[in-house]
Each structure stands twice: as C-alpha cells, then as structure tokens.
Amino acid sequence: MEPGVHALSNGLLDERWPKSRRVATALRGLGSSRAVDHDRLFELMNDRQPAPDSELPETGVGAELERFLAPPFIVGDRYGTRCTTVVSIGSSASVSERRFDVGGDAVGEVTYRFSP
C-alpha cells in the first residue's frame, strides 16, 4: 500500500464508491496536523448525506438499495452503522469506538490508550 489516505468500505481498498471517495476527500482536507482529533473524525464519519444517483455504483442490488447504502453513515433497522472506530498510531497509540443504535444515535463510547 502506498503512503497516503485510503478508504475502505464493504468492498476493495480504494474502490470508487461515493462514500469512500467522500471520506477520503474529507480526510485529506484535515491537513497534516500531528494531533489526532477523535471527535472531529467521528463527526466526519457521521456523514449521512445520500449520493446523487449519477454517482451510485451498479452492484446488482437495485437503485433503491444503492441509495440506502451510499452514505458513509447508514441508518436502518436491519442494516446500518452500529459503530465507528478511530485508530491513531504515532509515538503512542489510541483506539476509540463509538456505538450507535438503529436510529443512528450514539449509545456509548470507549477509548484505549497505549504507550510504548
């Protein structure tokens, strides 16, 4: 893997899905600050904006389901975003995970910090 910003969704690394492109673009826009702002990253991943139909992939599930699956954050009773995890690695490391209910509301968060 080349250095840089990469996006991973329910497909291959850097697959050209609308949600992957949007998240990668937003991450690049954060700049190169050494400090990792977990709250800012959680906010970025909470993008629920649907993609325009012209950007939807054709994976064989139909346009309605493609629309439902297009945002980075998916809200649904039977399928949807249930957690978001932020991992930062540098001179120390931390992992934060925020959990969500079926309505997309945050219901818990945990953070672990690791020192060398």
N, CA and C atoms as an extended XYZ file, in Angstrom:
348
Properties=species:S:1:pos:R:3:atomname:S:1:resname:S:1:resid:I:1 pbc="F F F"
N         0.852       -1.169        0.000 N   MET     1
C         0.000        0.000        0.000 CA  MET     1
C         0.900        1.235        0.000 C   MET     1
N         0.573        2.168       -0.828 N   GLU     2
C         1.327        3.416       -0.909 CA  GLU     2
C         0.979        4.306        0.283 C   GLU     2
N         1.919        5.154        0.730 N   PRO     3
C         1.584        6.123        1.790 CA  PRO     3
C         0.470        7.050        1.309 C   PRO     3
N        -0.340        7.513        2.248 N   GLY     4
C        -1.408        8.446        1.901 CA  GLY     4
C        -2.714        8.070        2.543 C   GLY     4
N        -3.768        8.681        2.052 N   VAL     5
C        -5.113        8.446        2.563 CA  VAL     5
C        -5.779        7.383        1.705 C   VAL     5
N        -6.321        6.364        2.366 N   HIS     6
C        -7.015        5.289        1.668 CA  HIS     6
C        -8.382        5.097        2.311 C   HIS     6
N        -9.335        4.630        1.534 N   ALA     7
C       -10.687        4.397        2.043 CA  ALA     7
C       -11.036        2.932        1.882 C   ALA     7
N       -11.687        2.395        2.912 N   LEU     8
C       -12.123        1.010        2.886 CA  LEU     8
C       -13.584        0.967        3.285 C   LEU     8
N       -14.391        0.350        2.455 N   SER     9
C       -15.802        0.195        2.739 CA  SER     9
C       -16.098       -1.296        2.700 C   SER     9
N       -17.271       -1.690        2.249 N   ASN    10
C       -17.601       -3.109        2.157 CA  ASN    10
C       -17.141       -3.700        0.832 C   ASN    10
N       -16.103       -3.139        0.285 N   GLY    11
C       -15.554       -3.635       -0.966 CA  GLY    11
C       -14.045       -3.633       -0.873 C   GLY    11
N       -13.389       -3.461       -1.990 N   LEU    12
C       -11.944       -3.458       -2.040 CA  LEU    12
C       -11.380       -2.099       -1.598 C   LEU    12
N       -10.129       -2.106       -1.156 N   LEU    13
C        -9.447       -0.877       -0.774 CA  LEU    13
C        -9.480        0.103       -1.949 C   LEU    13
N        -9.876        1.337       -1.654 N   ASP    14
C        -9.938        2.428       -2.633 CA  ASP    14
C       -10.934        2.184       -3.762 C   ASP    14
N       -11.899        1.282       -3.560 N   GLU    15
C       -12.959        1.091       -4.548 CA  GLU    15
C       -13.703        2.414       -4.705 C   GLU    15
N       -14.119        2.745       -5.889 N   ARG    16
C       -14.669        4.061       -6.206 CA  ARG    16
C       -16.144        4.179       -5.827 C   ARG    16
N       -16.484        3.909       -4.581 N   TRP    17
C       -17.842        4.092       -4.100 CA  TRP    17
C       -17.991        5.530       -3.630 C   TRP    17
N       -19.186        6.129       -3.766 N   PRO    18
C       -19.374        7.524       -3.334 CA  PRO    18
C       -18.941        7.757       -1.890 C   PRO    18
N       -19.297        6.859       -0.970 N   LYS    19
C       -18.948        7.049        0.439 CA  LYS    19
C       -17.443        7.003        0.636 C   LYS    19
N       -16.759        6.120       -0.050 N   SER    20
C       -15.305        6.019        0.086 CA  SER    20
C       -14.621        7.277       -0.444 C   SER    20
N       -15.076        7.761       -1.592 N   ARG    21
C       -14.498        8.990       -2.158 CA  ARG    21
C       -14.717       10.170       -1.221 C   ARG    21
N       -15.936       10.310       -0.684 N   ARG    22
C       -16.239       11.448        0.196 CA  ARG    22
C       -15.402       11.426        1.453 C   ARG    22
N       -15.279       10.256        2.067 N   VAL    23
C       -14.496       10.152        3.302 CA  VAL    23
C       -13.015       10.423        3.023 C   VAL    23
N       -12.469        9.845        1.967 N   ALA    24
C       -11.058       10.071        1.642 CA  ALA    24
C       -10.803       11.550        1.362 C   ALA    24
N       -11.694       12.199        0.637 N   THR    25
C       -11.548       13.632        0.357 CA  THR    25
C       -11.598       14.446        1.651 C   THR    25
N       -12.528       14.127        2.526 N   ALA    26
C       -12.640       14.839        3.801 CA  ALA    26
C       -11.402       14.622        4.663 C   ALA    26
N       -10.885       13.409        4.686 N   LEU    27
C        -9.675       13.135        5.465 CA  LEU    27
C        -8.487       13.921        4.932 C   LEU    27
N        -8.346       13.986        3.625 N   ARG    28
C        -7.255       14.779        3.035 CA  ARG    28
C        -7.388       16.243        3.413 C   ARG    28
N        -8.630       16.730        3.555 N   GLY    29
C        -8.879       18.124        3.900 CA  GLY    29
C        -8.548       18.478        5.335 C   GLY    29
N        -8.306       17.487        6.171 N   LEU    30
C        -7.961       17.760        7.570 CA  LEU    30
C        -6.549       18.285        7.724 C   LEU    30
N        -5.711       18.127        6.718 N   GLY    31
C        -4.336       18.612        6.809 CA  GLY    31
C        -3.445       17.577        7.458 C   GLY    31
N        -2.249       18.009        7.779 N   SER    32
C        -1.243       17.077        8.296 CA  SER    32
C        -0.900       17.348        9.752 C   SER    32
N        -1.859       17.782       10.514 N   SER    33
C        -1.618       18.018       11.934 CA  SER    33
C        -1.158       16.733       12.607 C   SER    33
N        -0.191       16.841       13.492 N   ARG    34
C         0.318       15.656       14.203 CA  ARG    34
C        -0.704       15.156       15.223 C   ARG    34
N        -1.525       16.052       15.756 N   ALA    35
C        -2.516       15.657       16.756 CA  ALA    35
C        -3.746       15.080       16.057 C   ALA    35
N        -4.255       13.994       16.578 N   VAL    36
C        -5.451       13.362       16.015 CA  VAL    36
C        -6.644       13.752       16.879 C   VAL    36
N        -7.613       14.409       16.266 N   ASP    37
C        -8.824       14.836       16.967 CA  ASP    37
C        -9.904       13.785       16.726 C   ASP    37
N       -10.064       12.894       17.695 N   HIS    38
C       -11.022       11.799       17.528 CA  HIS    38
C       -12.438       12.315       17.322 C   HIS    38
N       -12.837       13.370       18.041 N   ASP    39
C       -14.195       13.901       17.865 CA  ASP    39
C       -14.408       14.410       16.443 C   ASP    39
N       -13.405       15.071       15.878 N   ARG    40
C       -13.520       15.575       14.500 CA  ARG    40
C       -13.661       14.402       13.521 C   ARG    40
N       -12.907       13.338       13.764 N   LEU    41
C       -13.004       12.171       12.886 CA  LEU    41
C       -14.356       11.479       13.017 C   LEU    41
N       -14.885       11.392       14.234 N   PHE    42
C       -16.226       10.825       14.409 CA  PHE    42
C       -17.252       11.678       13.677 C   PHE    42
N       -17.106       12.993       13.752 N   GLU    43
C       -18.021       13.900       13.047 CA  GLU    43
C       -17.947       13.668       11.538 C   GLU    43
N       -16.751       13.524       11.033 N   LEU    44
C       -16.549       13.291        9.600 CA  LEU    44
C       -17.236       11.992        9.158 C   LEU    44
N       -17.148       10.957        9.979 N   MET    45
C       -17.739        9.662        9.632 CA  MET    45
C       -19.258        9.632        9.818 C   MET    45
N       -19.814       10.648       10.425 N   ASN    46
C       -21.261       10.726       10.657 CA  ASN    46
C       -21.994       11.336        9.455 C   ASN    46
N       -21.373       11.301        8.305 N   ASP    47
C       -21.930       11.848        7.068 CA  ASP    47
C       -23.071       10.963        6.591 C   ASP    47
N       -24.289       11.487        6.670 N   ARG    48
C       -25.490       10.727        6.293 CA  ARG    48
C       -26.092       11.209        4.975 C   ARG    48
N       -25.399       12.096        4.296 N   GLN    49
C       -25.885       12.680        3.044 CA  GLN    49
C       -25.900       11.643        1.932 C   GLN    49
N       -27.045       11.445        1.288 N   PRO    50
C       -27.078       10.473        0.185 CA  PRO    50
C       -26.261       10.972       -1.013 C   PRO    50
N       -25.816       10.055       -1.816 N   ALA    51
C       -25.070       10.399       -3.029 CA  ALA    51
C       -26.042       10.653       -4.169 C   ALA    51
N       -25.675       11.506       -5.115 N   PRO    52
C       -26.516       11.685       -6.307 CA  PRO    52
C       -26.620       10.359       -7.079 C   PRO    52
N       -27.756       10.119       -7.676 N   ASP    53
C       -27.957        8.883       -8.446 CA  ASP    53
C       -26.873        8.684       -9.496 C   ASP    53
N       -26.363        9.767      -10.066 N   SER    54
C       -25.336        9.650      -11.114 CA  SER    54
C       -24.026        9.073      -10.575 C   SER    54
N       -23.825        9.094       -9.253 N   GLU    55
C       -22.593        8.568       -8.661 CA  GLU    55
C       -22.754        7.158       -8.091 C   GLU    55
N       -23.969        6.641       -8.085 N   LEU    56
C       -24.197        5.329       -7.485 CA  LEU    56
C       -23.551        4.225       -8.312 C   LEU    56
N       -22.929        3.255       -7.638 N   PRO    57
C       -22.381        2.121       -8.379 CA  PRO    57
C       -23.507        1.188       -8.824 C   PRO    57
N       -23.201        0.290       -9.704 N   GLU    58
C       -24.167       -0.714      -10.134 CA  GLU    58
C       -23.656       -2.070       -9.663 C   GLU    58
N       -24.039       -2.446       -8.446 N   THR    59
C       -23.567       -3.706       -7.872 CA  THR    59
C       -24.587       -4.824       -8.022 C   THR    59
N       -25.743       -4.512       -8.626 N   GLY    60
C       -26.741       -5.530       -8.870 CA  GLY    60
C       -27.837       -5.620       -7.820 C   GLY    60
N       -27.871       -4.664       -6.859 N   VAL    61
C       -28.903       -4.727       -5.811 CA  VAL    61
C       -30.075       -3.791       -6.082 C   VAL    61
N       -30.017       -3.012       -7.151 N   GLY    62
C       -31.090       -2.088       -7.490 CA  GLY    62
C       -30.816       -0.694       -6.962 C   GLY    62
N       -31.412        0.295       -7.631 N   ALA    63
C       -31.151        1.707       -7.331 CA  ALA    63
C       -31.583        2.099       -5.917 C   ALA    63
N       -32.725        1.592       -5.450 N   GLU    64
C       -33.205        1.973       -4.114 CA  GLU    64
C       -32.227        1.535       -3.024 C   GLU    64
N       -31.750        0.312       -3.106 N   LEU    65
C       -30.800       -0.176       -2.112 CA  LEU    65
C       -29.442        0.515       -2.265 C   LEU    65
N       -29.036        0.803       -3.499 N   GLU    66
C       -27.784        1.554       -3.717 CA  GLU    66
C       -27.855        2.925       -3.033 C   GLU    66
N       -29.012        3.594       -3.141 N   ARG    67
C       -29.192        4.891       -2.474 CA  ARG    67
C       -29.060        4.751       -0.962 C   ARG    67
N       -29.692        3.718       -0.409 N   PHE    68
C       -29.656        3.465        1.030 CA  PHE    68
C       -28.221        3.221        1.514 C   PHE    68
N       -27.430        2.502        0.724 N   LEU    69
C       -26.074        2.126        1.112 CA  LEU    69
C       -25.020        3.183        0.795 C   LEU    69
N       -25.385        4.249        0.096 N   ALA    70
C       -24.405        5.209       -0.407 CA  ALA    70
C       -23.738        6.104        0.637 C   ALA    70
N       -24.405        6.545        1.716 N   PRO    71
C       -23.731        7.442        2.658 CA  PRO    71
C       -22.674        6.710        3.495 C   PRO    71
N       -21.667        7.423        3.986 N   PRO    72
C       -20.707        6.806        4.904 CA  PRO    72
C       -21.371        6.280        6.180 C   PRO    72
N       -22.385        6.982        6.676 N   PHE    73
C       -23.115        6.540        7.869 CA  PHE    73
C       -24.504        6.120        7.430 C   PHE    73
N       -24.868        4.869        7.692 N   ILE    74
C       -26.145        4.318        7.242 CA  ILE    74
C       -27.053        4.100        8.443 C   ILE    74
N       -28.278        4.608        8.353 N   VAL    75
C       -29.265        4.430        9.419 CA  VAL    75
C       -30.355        3.496        8.917 C   VAL    75
N       -30.541        2.379        9.619 N   GLY    76
C       -31.568        1.429        9.234 CA  GLY    76
C       -31.821        0.418       10.338 C   GLY    76
N       -33.040       -0.100       10.378 N   ASP    77
C       -33.413       -1.078       11.405 CA  ASP    77
C       -32.664       -2.398       11.259 C   ASP    77
N       -32.585       -2.907       10.044 N   ARG    78
C       -31.996       -4.232        9.831 CA  ARG    78
C       -30.536       -4.184        9.422 C   ARG    78
N       -30.086       -3.053        8.894 N   TYR    79
C       -28.707       -2.897        8.440 CA  TYR    79
C       -28.340       -1.442        8.611 C   TYR    79
N       -27.162       -1.173        9.113 N   GLY    80
C       -26.721        0.204        9.250 CA  GLY    80
C       -25.443        0.291       10.061 C   GLY    80
N       -24.977        1.502       10.224 N   THR    81
C       -23.770        1.745       11.003 CA  THR    81
C       -24.075        1.493       12.470 C   THR    81
N       -23.314        0.612       13.084 N   ARG    82
C       -23.506        0.296       14.504 CA  ARG    82
C       -22.320        0.745       15.340 C   ARG    82
N       -21.166        0.988       14.693 N   CYS    83
C       -20.036        1.548       15.427 CA  CYS    83
C       -19.088        2.216       14.440 C   CYS    83
N       -18.333        3.165       14.958 N   THR    84
C       -17.269        3.825       14.216 CA  THR    84
C       -16.035        3.767       15.098 C   THR    84
N       -14.903        3.381       14.515 N   THR    85
C       -13.668        3.231       15.268 CA  THR    85
C       -12.598        4.140       14.692 C   THR    85
N       -11.904        4.851       15.575 N   VAL    86
C       -10.789        5.710       15.199 CA  VAL    86
C        -9.532        5.121       15.831 C   VAL    86
N        -8.531        4.867       15.006 N   VAL    87
C        -7.249        4.346       15.483 CA  VAL    87
C        -6.181        5.354       15.117 C   VAL    87
N        -5.390        5.769       16.102 N   SER    88
C        -4.272        6.674       15.816 CA  SER    88
C        -2.993        6.046       16.353 C   SER    88
N        -1.960        6.054       15.513 N   ILE    89
C        -0.686        5.443       15.857 CA  ILE    89
C         0.412        6.459       15.595 C   ILE    89
N         1.215        6.695       16.590 N   GLY    90
C         2.351        7.606       16.491 CA  GLY    90
C         3.331        7.231       17.577 C   GLY    90
N         3.805        8.214       18.338 N   SER    91
C         4.692        7.902       19.461 CA  SER    91
C         3.935        7.140       20.545 C   SER    91
N         2.630        7.279       20.555 N   SER    92
C         1.747        6.439       21.363 CA  SER    92
C         0.572        6.075       20.464 C   SER    92
N        -0.311        5.254       20.956 N   ALA    93
C        -1.440        4.832       20.126 CA  ALA    93
C        -2.722        4.916       20.936 C   ALA    93
N        -3.825        5.139       20.236 N   SER    94
C        -5.128        5.122       20.895 CA  SER    94
C        -6.172        4.571       19.929 C   SER    94
N        -7.194        3.970       20.529 N   VAL    95
C        -8.320        3.427       19.777 CA  VAL    95
C        -9.584        3.903       20.473 C   VAL    95
N       -10.454        4.575       19.729 N   SER    96
C       -11.753        5.000       20.259 CA  SER    96
C       -12.834        4.379       19.396 C   SER    96
N       -13.882        3.894       20.055 N   GLU    97
C       -15.008        3.327       19.310 CA  GLU    97
C       -16.296        3.903       19.863 C   GLU    97
N       -17.123        4.410       18.976 N   ARG    98
C       -18.437        4.953       19.333 CA  ARG    98
C       -19.488        4.007       18.781 C   ARG    98
N       -20.450        3.647       19.640 N   ARG    99
C       -21.522        2.715       19.253 CA  ARG    99
C       -22.822        3.479       19.015 C   ARG    99
N       -23.637        2.941       18.088 N   PHE   100
C       -24.882        3.592       17.685 CA  PHE   100
C       -26.037        2.600       17.719 C   PHE   100
N       -27.235        3.118       18.007 N   ASP   101
C       -28.433        2.273       17.952 CA  ASP   101
C       -29.001        2.291       16.539 C   ASP   101
N       -30.132        1.608       16.332 N   VAL   102
C       -30.714        1.500       14.988 CA  VAL   102
C       -31.171        2.840       14.427 C   VAL   102
N       -31.402        3.822       15.295 N   GLY   103
C       -31.793        5.147       14.840 CA  GLY   103
C       -30.618        6.058       14.528 C   GLY   103
N       -29.389        5.556       14.723 N   GLY   104
C       -28.200        6.347       14.441 CA  GLY   104
C       -27.757        7.227       15.595 C   GLY   104
N       -28.349        7.032       16.784 N   ASP   105
C       -27.954        7.817       17.951 CA  ASP   105
C       -26.812        7.120       18.680 C   ASP   105
N       -25.832        7.919       19.138 N   ALA   106
C       -24.706        7.366       19.889 CA  ALA   106
C       -25.210        6.816       21.218 C   ALA   106
N       -24.773        5.604       21.561 N   VAL   107
C       -25.209        4.964       22.804 CA  VAL   107
C       -24.028        4.576       23.695 C   VAL   107
N       -22.825        4.869       23.283 N   GLY   108
C       -21.676        4.559       24.120 CA  GLY   108
C       -20.380        4.809       23.387 C   GLY   108
N       -19.321        4.951       24.169 N   GLU   109
C       -18.001        5.169       23.589 CA  GLU   109
C       -16.954        4.655       24.562 C   GLU   109
N       -15.904        4.110       24.004 N   VAL   110
C       -14.791        3.637       24.815 CA  VAL   110
C       -13.493        4.061       24.126 C   VAL   110
N       -12.478        4.400       24.915 N   THR   111
C       -11.163        4.761       24.369 CA  THR   111
C       -10.096        4.010       25.131 C   THR   111
N        -9.156        3.467       24.383 N   TYR   112
C        -7.985        2.803       24.949 CA  TYR   112
C        -6.741        3.540       24.489 C   TYR   112
N        -5.817        3.774       25.400 N   ARG   113
C        -4.560        4.435       25.079 CA  ARG   113
C        -3.409        3.482       25.380 C   ARG   113
N        -2.424        3.473       24.499 N   PHE   114
C        -1.274        2.587       24.642 CA  PHE   114
C        -0.008        3.435       24.575 C   PHE   114
N         0.907        3.200       25.469 N   SER   115
C         2.195        3.892       25.469 CA  SER   115
C         3.303        2.883       25.233 C   SER   115
N         4.386        3.327       24.588 N   PRO   116
C         5.494        2.397       24.329 CA  PRO   116
C         6.170        1.953       25.615 C   PRO   116
